[in-house]
Amino acid sequence: MNEEEFLNILALVRADGIGDVMAKKLITHFGSPEAVFSAKKRDLLQISGVGNSIISALSNKDIFVKSEQEIEFIKANNIECLYFKNINYPAYLNHCYDAPILLFKKGNVNFQSQKIISVVGTRQMTSYGKSVLDELFEGLKEYDPLIVSGLAYGVDIYAHRLAIKHNLQTVAVLAHGLDRIYPAVHKNVAVELLKKGGLLTDFWSNTNPDRENFVKRNRIVAGLSQATIVIESAEKGGSLITADIANSYNRDVFAVPGRISDTYSKGCNQFIKTNRAAVLSSAKDLAYILGWEKDIEKKKSIQKQLFVDLSSQEKEVYNYLLKEGKQQIDMIALHCNLPTFKAASLLLNLELKGAVKPLPGKIFEAI
């Protein structure tokens, strides 16, 4: 998108009283954020939920001033913006009705991966929770999932550190803008995340990590993922809110059971008891229910049959797609250090050999 288009997107997000659901409704009806701002009052009033307060908010010139300032911050800090109509927007999240129309990202993370899980839990993690996470991540290595969490104390930060230790992609979803890290003591981990993973938020710069922002953040944690795992939780807490949101999105939820007398197992036990979460005892449970084991077996079988017939460059492209999932041809060429025309030729050969399949939008996927 060009800068004028981006300015209009930011301004629509900034307008008071227009949340993500209403913004999507307006964009769908008028075709673009630019068209929303140029729409006549009588046409706007035809939209359910639009009243004089929203029309007044859209005519407030201050939202464009604030948006121009945010663009300067984005440019100065090398931030990538993910618009819900673009291919780089997280695929799972785009299926959520209340997902943000715009996300801000730093780092190197592939949201098109099919194996994405959120790991959440109490800030007062026990030794039991640590041992469960240690064993879980040891088993997750073979499946190479993307790990999503919130950089908070306890389960969140431990999950990020284990992902880094096992060389797994991991992304922290923040409850504030990208001009700060909260809590500040986790800044070193946040820096590590940028090497193979990243930081993600829908909050603008200069946004404080206020209490209500963490609840808003939880819908992104749940929506980004194929499944949400609750490691430990008391009877009430943010991790259970995230799990409830995941259930509302029809995503799989897993919980680690514990002793009925343990404070930080009561929430997990209750979720299991009320059929809102499946029991999680190992990475194998997760892989079996999510169908990852079949993918591993299938890929190993294909590799054995194909690699005898593949050139070194074809192997490199094929391995890249196996690891990263669905990718556009430009990204394939970039990451495999190939000219686009050469990548296209290799992909055609791989398609003829039954190793990859083309998808709409010049996207390819390993079979």
C-alpha positions in Angstrom: 0.0 0.0 0.0 1.2 3.6 -0.6 1.5 6.1 2.2 -1.8 7.8 1.5 -3.7 4.5 1.8 -1.8 3.7 5.0 -2.6 7.1 6.4 -6.3 6.5 5.8 -6.1 3.1 7.5 -4.4 4.6 10.6 -6.9 7.4 10.7 -9.9 5.0 10.6 -8.3 3.0 13.5 -7.7 6.2 15.4 -11.3 7.6 15.1 -13.2 7.5 18.4 -16.0 5.0 18.7 -14.9 2.9 15.7 -13.6 -0.4 16.8 -12.3 -3.2 14.7 -15.7 -4.7 14.0 -17.2 -1.4 12.8 -14.1 -0.6 10.8 -14.4 -3.8 8.9 -18.1 -3.2 8.3 -17.3 0.2 6.9 -14.4 -1.0 4.7 -16.5 -3.8 3.4 -19.4 -1.6 2.5 -17.5 1.3 0.9 -14.5 -0.7 -0.5 -11.6 1.0 1.3 -10.7 3.3 4.2 -10.3 6.2 1.7 -13.9 5.7 0.5 -15.2 5.7 4.1 -13.8 9.2 4.7 -15.2 10.5 1.4 -18.6 8.9 1.9 -21.6 11.3 2.3 -23.4 11.5 5.6 -26.6 10.0 4.2 -24.7 7.0 2.9 -22.9 6.5 6.3 -26.2 6.6 8.2 -27.4 3.6 6.1 -24.9 1.4 8.0 -26.2 -0.3 11.1 -24.5 1.1 14.2 -23.4 4.4 12.5 -24.7 7.5 14.2 -23.8 11.2 14.5 -21.0 10.4 17.0 -19.2 8.2 14.5 -19.7 10.6 11.6 -18.3 13.4 13.8 -15.3 11.2 14.7 -14.6 10.6 11.0 -14.6 14.3 10.3 -12.2 15.1 13.1 -9.0 16.3 11.3 -6.9 15.5 14.4 -7.0 11.8 13.6 -4.9 12.5 10.5 -2.4 14.6 12.5 -2.0 11.7 15.0 -1.7 9.2 12.2 1.0 11.2 10.5 3.0 11.2 13.7 2.5 7.5 14.1 3.8 6.9 10.5 7.0 8.8 11.5 7.4 6.5 14.5 6.8 3.4 12.4 9.4 4.5 9.8 12.0 5.5 12.4 11.7 2.1 14.2 11.5 -0.2 11.2 8.1 -1.5 12.1 6.1 -3.7 9.7 2.4 -3.1 9.6 0.0 -6.0 8.9 -3.3 -4.9 7.3 -6.1 -7.5 7.5 -6.7 -7.5 3.7 -3.0 -8.2 2.9 -1.3 -11.6 2.5 1.1 -11.0 5.4 -1.7 -10.7 8.0 -1.8 -13.8 10.3 -4.0 -16.4 8.7 -5.6 -17.8 11.8 -6.3 -14.4 13.3 -8.1 -13.3 10.1 -10.8 -15.8 10.8 -11.7 -14.0 14.0 -14.6 -11.5 13.6 -13.1 -9.0 16.1 -9.5 -9.2 15.0 -7.6 -5.9 14.6 -7.7 -4.5 11.1 -4.0 -3.4 11.7 -1.1 -4.9 13.6 2.3 -3.6 14.3 5.2 -6.0 14.2 9.0 -6.0 14.8 11.2 -9.0 14.1 11.3 -11.9 11.7 8.3 -14.2 12.2 6.3 -16.2 9.7 2.6 -16.1 10.6 1.6 -18.3 7.6 2.9 -21.4 9.4 0.3 -24.0 10.0 1.7 -25.0 13.4 1.1 -22.1 15.8 0.3 -22.6 19.5 -0.3 -20.1 22.4 1.2 -21.0 25.8 -0.4 -19.1 28.7 -0.7 -19.5 32.5 -0.2 -18.0 35.9 2.4 -15.4 36.7 3.1 -17.4 39.9 4.4 -20.5 38.1 5.3 -23.4 40.4 8.1 -25.9 40.0 5.4 -28.3 38.6 4.6 -25.8 35.9 8.3 -25.5 35.0 8.8 -29.2 34.8 5.7 -29.6 32.5 7.0 -26.8 30.2 10.5 -28.3 30.1 9.1 -31.7 29.0 6.6 -30.1 26.6 9.1 -28.1 24.7 11.5 -31.0 24.6 8.8 -32.9 22.7 7.7 -30.0 20.6 11.1 -29.6 18.9 10.4 -32.2 16.2 7.2 -30.4 15.1 8.9 -26.9 14.9 5.8 -24.8 15.9 5.6 -21.1 16.4 5.1 -20.3 20.1 2.9 -17.3 21.0 2.7 -15.8 24.5 2.6 -12.5 26.2 6.1 -11.7 27.7 4.5 -11.5 31.2 6.0 -13.0 34.4 5.7 -16.7 35.1 4.5 -19.1 32.3 4.8 -16.5 29.5 8.4 -15.6 29.9 9.5 -19.1 30.6 7.8 -20.3 27.4 9.6 -17.6 25.4 12.9 -18.6 26.9 12.3 -22.3 26.2 11.4 -21.5 22.6 14.7 -19.6 22.2 16.6 -22.4 23.8 15.1 -25.0 21.4 15.5 -22.7 18.4 11.7 -22.4 17.8 10.1 -19.2 16.5 8.3 -17.3 19.2 6.3 -14.1 19.2 5.3 -11.9 22.2 1.9 -10.1 21.9 2.1 -6.9 23.8 -0.5 -4.8 25.7 1.1 -1.5 24.8 3.0 0.1 21.9 6.3 -0.9 20.4 8.1 2.1 22.0 8.6 0.2 25.3 8.8 -3.3 26.9 6.7 -4.2 29.9 7.8 -5.5 32.3 11.1 -3.8 31.7 13.1 -6.7 33.2 12.2 -8.8 30.2 13.8 -6.4 27.7 16.7 -8.8 27.1 14.4 -11.6 26.2 12.5 -9.3 23.9 15.7 -8.5 22.1 16.4 -12.2 21.7 12.9 -12.7 20.3 13.6 -10.4 17.4 16.3 -12.8 16.0 13.9 -15.7 15.4 10.4 -14.4 16.2 9.2 -11.0 17.1 7.0 -8.6 19.0 3.4 -7.9 17.9 0.7 -5.4 19.1 -2.3 -3.5 17.8 -1.6 -0.6 20.2 0.0 2.6 19.1 3.2 4.2 20.5 2.8 6.0 23.8 0.1 3.6 24.9 0.6 2.6 28.5 0.2 -1.1 29.6 -3.0 -0.4 31.4 -5.0 -3.3 32.9 -7.8 -3.3 30.3 -5.2 -3.5 27.5 -4.1 -7.0 28.7 -7.7 -8.3 28.2 -7.7 -6.8 24.7 -4.3 -8.3 24.0 -5.6 -11.8 25.0 -7.9 -12.0 21.9 -4.8 -11.7 19.7 -3.0 -14.4 21.6 -6.0 -16.7 21.2 -6.7 -15.8 17.6 -3.2 -16.1 16.3 -3.0 -19.8 17.2 -4.3 -23.2 16.1 -4.6 -24.1 19.8 -4.1 -22.5 23.2 -2.4 -24.4 26.1 -3.0 -23.4 29.7 -0.1 -24.6 31.9 -1.2 -23.5 35.3 -4.0 -21.2 36.5 -5.9 -20.3 39.6 -9.7 -20.3 39.4 -9.7 -16.9 37.9 -7.0 -15.2 35.7 -6.0 -13.8 32.4 -5.0 -17.2 31.0 -8.5 -18.5 31.5 -9.9 -15.4 29.7 -7.6 -16.3 26.8 -8.7 -19.9 26.8 -12.4 -18.8 26.8 -11.7 -16.5 23.9 -10.0 -19.4 22.1 -13.1 -21.5 22.7 -15.3 -18.8 21.2 -13.1 -18.9 18.1 -13.7 -22.6 17.9 -10.0 -23.3 18.5 -8.6 -26.3 20.4 -7.8 -25.6 24.1 -5.6 -27.8 26.2 -5.0 -27.7 30.0 -2.4 -29.4 32.2 -4.2 -31.2 35.0 -2.9 -31.0 38.6 -3.8 -32.0 42.2 -7.2 -30.8 43.3 -5.6 -29.1 46.3 -3.1 -27.1 44.3 -4.2 -23.4 43.9 -2.6 -23.0 40.4 -4.2 -26.2 39.1 -7.8 -25.4 40.0 -8.4 -23.3 36.9 -7.0 -26.0 34.6 -8.9 -28.8 36.4 -12.2 -26.9 36.1 -11.7 -26.3 32.4 -11.1 -30.0 31.9 -14.0 -30.9 34.1 -16.4 -28.7 32.1 -15.2 -29.9 28.7 -13.7 -26.6 27.8 -10.2 -28.0 27.5 -8.6 -31.3 26.6 -6.1 -32.9 28.9 -2.5 -32.2 28.0 0.1 -34.6 29.4 2.8 -34.4 26.6 3.6 -32.9 23.2 2.3 -36.2 21.7 -1.2 -35.4 22.9 -1.0 -32.0 21.1 0.4 -33.5 17.9 -2.2 -36.3 17.8 -5.2 -34.1 18.2 -4.0 -31.3 15.9 -2.9 -33.8 13.2 0.8 -32.9 13.3 2.0 -36.5 13.4 0.4 -37.3 10.1 2.1 -34.3 8.5 5.5 -35.4 9.9 5.1 -38.9 8.6 3.8 -37.7 5.2 6.7 -35.3 4.8 9.3 -37.9 5.7 7.8 -40.3 3.2 7.8 -37.7 0.4 11.4 -36.7 1.2 12.6 -40.3 0.9 10.9 -40.7 -2.5 11.8 -37.3 -3.9 15.2 -36.4 -2.7 16.9 -38.9 -5.0 15.4 -37.0 -8.0 15.9 -33.4 -6.7 18.7 -31.0 -7.5 20.4 -29.2 -4.7 18.5 -26.0 -5.4 15.2 -27.9 -5.6 16.0 -29.5 -2.3 16.7 -26.0 -0.8 13.4 -24.6 -2.0 11.4 -27.7 -0.9 13.0 -27.7 2.5 12.2 -24.0 2.9 8.5 -24.6 2.1 8.4 -27.6 4.5 9.7 -25.5 7.3 7.8 -22.2 6.6 4.6 -23.5 5.1 2.7 -21.5 2.4 4.8 -18.8 0.9 4.7 -16.3 -2.0 7.2 -16.7 -4.8 8.9 -13.5 -3.9 9.5 -14.7 -0.3 10.8 -18.0 -1.6 13.2 -16.3 -4.0 14.4 -13.9 -1.2 15.0 -16.5 1.5 16.6 -19.0 -1.0 18.9 -16.3 -2.5 17.5 -16.9 -6.0 16.3 -14.6 -8.8 12.5 -14.6 -9.1 12.7 -16.2 -12.6 14.9 -19.0 -11.3 12.6 -19.6 -8.3 9.7 -19.9 -10.7 11.5 -22.5 -12.8 12.4 -24.6 -9.7 8.9 -24.4 -8.4 7.5 -25.6 -11.8 9.9 -28.6 -11.7 8.9 -29.4 -8.1 5.2 -29.1 -9.1 5.7 -31.5 -12.0 7.5 -33.9 -9.6 4.5 -33.8 -7.2 6.5 -32.1 -4.4 4.7 -28.7 -4.3 1.3 -27.4 -5.3 0.5 -23.8 -6.4 -2.2 -21.8 -4.7 -3.9 -18.5 -5.7 -1.8 -15.3 -5.4 1.5 -16.9 -6.5 1.7 -18.9 -3.3 3.2 -22.3 -3.1 3.0 -25.1 -0.5 5.0 -28.3 0.0 2.9 -31.4 -0.3 
